[in-house]
Amino acid sequence: MSLSTRLTTVLVLLLVAVPALPQSRPRSGPGTGDPYESLVPWRFLEKGSAFVNAPLVLYWLPASPQETEASPLLTSRELVQATDRCISFAVVLPADTAMIEKFGETGKLPAVVLADAKGDVLGRVEGSRGRLIAPPVEKMVREELNKRGETMYARITEAKKRAASGDKEGAIDLYRKLWDERCLFPLAGREAQQALKTLGVIVVEPPPQVMVDPNLPVPGTAPAKAKPKPPEGH
C-alpha cells in the first residue's frame, strides 16, 4: 500500500471516529443557544400583547435586550422546576413601554413581576445596581406557591364540610375554584372533579387545540385545483 493510500485511510477513520457536533436550534426565547443547557422557558412577549392567560406568570423586564443573553434568571434550577407548577415565563422588552407602565416599573428596570392571568401584581423584585439575581425571584415564587397551597387546602376542607352539611351550592362554588386552579394543584383538581360529579356537575378538560393545515381540503369538498402556469415567454 502506498504512503498516500495509507494517509487517506487514516483520515477517513479519524473522520468516522469524531462525533458529530450538535446543531444549534432556533430559540423563541432568550438564551445562549447551547442545546445542552437546561434553561428556564422564557418567551419574548410581543409588543402590544395582552397579559399571558395563566394562573401565575413571571414577567422579566430587562433593562436592555442584551441582558437576556446572560443572566442567572436563565439557568435558575428552582425556576426550571417551577414550570411543573404551571408557571409561565414572559420577557417584556424595554421597547414595550405600555406594558412596563402597567406594571408600575417605568424607570425602575431591570425588574421581575409576578402576576395573575388578569395582570394583577402579586409580587415584584427590582434590580440592585442595575442587576437582577435569582434568589429573591425564587423566594417570591416559592412564597406565592406556598400561599396558594394553604388556600387550596382551606378550600378543599371547607368544600367537604359544606357538602356534608347540605350546602350544595357553596360546595360546588369552592370545588369549581379548585378545578380552575388544577394546573397548579393537579391532585386537588382531580379530587374536585370527582366531588363535582357527585354533586351533579360535570367538568372536563377542553380538547387540545390542533393547528389545521390551510392547504388541506375541507371534508366533503373537492380539493382546489392548482392554477395553470402561463406558457414560457409570457
C-alpha positions in Angstrom: 0.0 0.0 0.0 1.4 3.4 -1.0 2.0 6.2 1.5 -0.8 8.3 0.0 -3.3 5.5 0.3 -2.4 4.8 3.9 -2.8 8.5 4.8 -6.2 8.6 3.0 -7.3 5.6 5.0 -6.2 7.1 8.4 -8.0 10.3 7.6 -11.3 8.5 6.8 -11.1 6.6 10.1 -10.5 9.8 12.0 -13.5 11.4 10.4 -15.7 8.5 11.3 -14.5 8.4 14.9 -15.1 12.1 15.6 -18.7 12.6 16.9 -21.0 15.0 15.1 -21.2 18.4 16.7 -24.6 19.4 18.0 -26.5 21.7 15.7 -27.8 24.9 17.0 -31.5 25.2 17.4 -33.5 28.4 16.9 -35.0 29.8 20.1 -38.2 31.7 20.6 -36.9 33.0 23.9 -33.6 34.3 25.4 -30.5 32.2 26.0 -27.1 31.3 24.6 -28.4 28.7 22.1 -26.4 25.9 23.8 -28.7 22.8 23.3 -27.2 21.2 26.4 -28.3 24.0 28.7 -31.3 23.4 31.0 -33.0 26.8 30.7 -36.0 28.5 32.2 -38.6 28.6 29.3 -38.7 32.3 29.0 -40.6 33.6 25.9 -40.5 37.1 24.4 -43.8 38.9 24.7 -44.7 40.8 21.6 -45.1 44.5 22.0 -48.8 45.3 22.4 -49.8 41.8 23.6 -52.3 41.1 26.2 -51.4 39.6 29.6 -50.5 36.0 29.5 -53.6 33.8 30.3 -52.1 31.6 33.0 -52.7 31.3 36.8 -49.2 32.6 37.6 -46.9 34.5 35.2 -43.4 35.7 35.9 -42.6 38.7 33.8 -39.0 39.6 33.3 -38.4 43.3 32.4 -34.8 43.6 31.4 -33.1 47.0 31.1 -31.8 46.0 27.7 -32.2 43.1 25.2 -28.6 42.1 25.8 -29.4 41.3 29.4 -31.4 38.3 28.3 -28.3 36.7 26.7 -26.5 36.1 30.0 -28.4 36.2 33.3 -28.9 33.9 36.3 -32.6 34.1 35.6 -31.9 31.9 32.6 -30.4 29.0 34.4 -32.1 29.1 37.8 -32.8 25.4 38.8 -35.7 26.4 41.1 -37.4 28.4 38.3 -36.9 25.5 35.9 -38.6 23.2 38.4 -41.4 25.7 38.8 -42.5 25.0 35.2 -44.1 21.8 36.5 -46.4 24.0 38.6 -47.8 25.7 35.5 -46.0 29.0 36.0 -45.5 30.8 32.7 -42.4 33.0 31.9 -42.6 36.1 29.7 -40.0 38.7 28.8 -41.1 42.2 28.3 -38.5 44.1 26.3 -37.7 47.8 27.1 -39.5 48.9 23.9 -42.8 47.8 25.3 -43.3 50.9 27.4 -47.0 50.5 27.8 -46.7 47.1 29.4 -43.9 48.3 31.7 -46.1 51.2 32.8 -49.0 48.9 33.6 -46.7 47.0 36.0 -45.5 50.3 37.5 -41.9 49.7 36.6 -41.2 52.8 34.4 -37.7 54.0 35.1 -37.0 51.1 37.5 -35.6 48.5 35.1 -34.5 45.8 35.4 -37.3 44.1 37.3 -39.3 40.9 37.6 -43.0 40.9 38.3 -45.2 38.0 39.4 -48.8 38.4 38.2 -52.0 36.5 37.7 -53.9 36.0 34.5 -55.5 39.5 34.8 -52.1 41.2 35.2 -52.7 41.9 38.8 -49.3 42.2 40.5 -48.7 39.6 43.3 -45.1 40.5 43.9 -42.1 42.2 42.4 -38.3 42.2 42.6 -36.3 45.2 41.3 -32.6 45.1 40.3 -29.8 46.3 42.6 -27.3 48.5 40.8 -28.8 47.6 37.5 -28.5 43.8 38.1 -31.0 41.1 38.9 -30.1 38.0 40.8 -32.1 34.8 41.1 -32.5 34.1 44.9 -35.1 37.0 45.5 -37.1 35.9 42.5 -37.0 32.3 43.5 -38.2 33.3 47.0 -41.0 35.4 45.6 -42.3 32.4 43.5 -41.8 30.0 46.4 -43.8 32.1 48.8 -46.7 32.6 46.4 -46.9 28.9 45.7 -46.9 28.1 49.4 -49.6 30.7 50.0 -51.8 29.2 47.2 -51.2 25.8 48.7 -52.6 26.9 52.0 -55.6 28.5 50.3 -56.1 25.2 48.3 -56.1 23.2 51.5 -58.5 25.5 53.2 -60.9 25.4 50.2 -61.0 21.7 49.9 -61.6 21.3 53.7 -64.4 23.8 53.6 -65.9 22.3 50.5 -66.1 18.9 52.2 -67.8 20.5 55.2 -70.4 22.3 53.1 -71.1 19.2 51.1 -71.6 17.2 54.3 -73.9 19.8 55.8 -76.1 20.0 52.7 -74.8 23.4 51.4 -74.6 22.0 47.8 -74.2 25.4 46.1 -71.4 26.5 48.5 -69.6 23.3 48.0 -69.9 23.5 44.2 -68.5 27.1 44.2 -65.4 26.0 46.2 -64.8 22.9 44.1 -65.1 24.9 40.9 -62.3 27.2 42.2 -60.2 24.2 42.9 -60.9 22.9 39.4 -59.9 26.2 37.9 -56.5 26.0 39.6 -55.9 22.3 38.7 -52.9 23.3 36.7 -51.2 24.4 40.0 -52.5 21.5 42.1 -53.4 18.5 39.8 -54.3 16.2 42.7 -56.7 18.7 44.2 -58.1 19.3 40.7 -58.9 15.6 40.2 -60.5 15.4 43.7 -62.6 18.5 42.9 -63.6 16.9 39.6 -64.9 13.8 41.3 -66.6 15.7 44.0 -68.4 17.9 41.4 -69.5 14.8 39.6 -71.1 13.5 42.8 -72.8 16.9 43.2 -74.2 16.6 39.7 -71.7 18.9 37.9 -69.5 17.6 35.1 -66.3 19.3 34.3 -63.8 18.0 31.7 -60.5 19.2 30.2 -61.1 21.1 27.0 -59.8 19.3 23.9 -56.3 20.3 22.8 -56.2 22.9 20.0 -54.9 21.4 16.8 -53.4 23.6 14.1 -55.1 22.9 10.8 -53.1 23.0 7.6 -54.8 25.6 5.4 -53.8 23.6 2.3 -55.8 20.6 3.3 -59.2 20.2 1.6 -62.3 20.6 3.8 -64.1 17.2 4.1 -66.9 16.9 1.6 -65.3 19.3 -0.9 -63.1 18.8 -3.9 -59.5 19.8 -3.5 -58.6 23.1 -5.0 -57.0 22.8 -8.5 -53.7 24.4 -9.0 -53.7 27.5 -11.2 -52.1 26.8 -14.6 -48.8 28.4 -15.1 -48.5 30.9 -18.1 -46.6 29.5 -21.0 -42.9 30.4 -21.3 -42.3 33.7 -22.9 -45.4 35.4 -21.4 
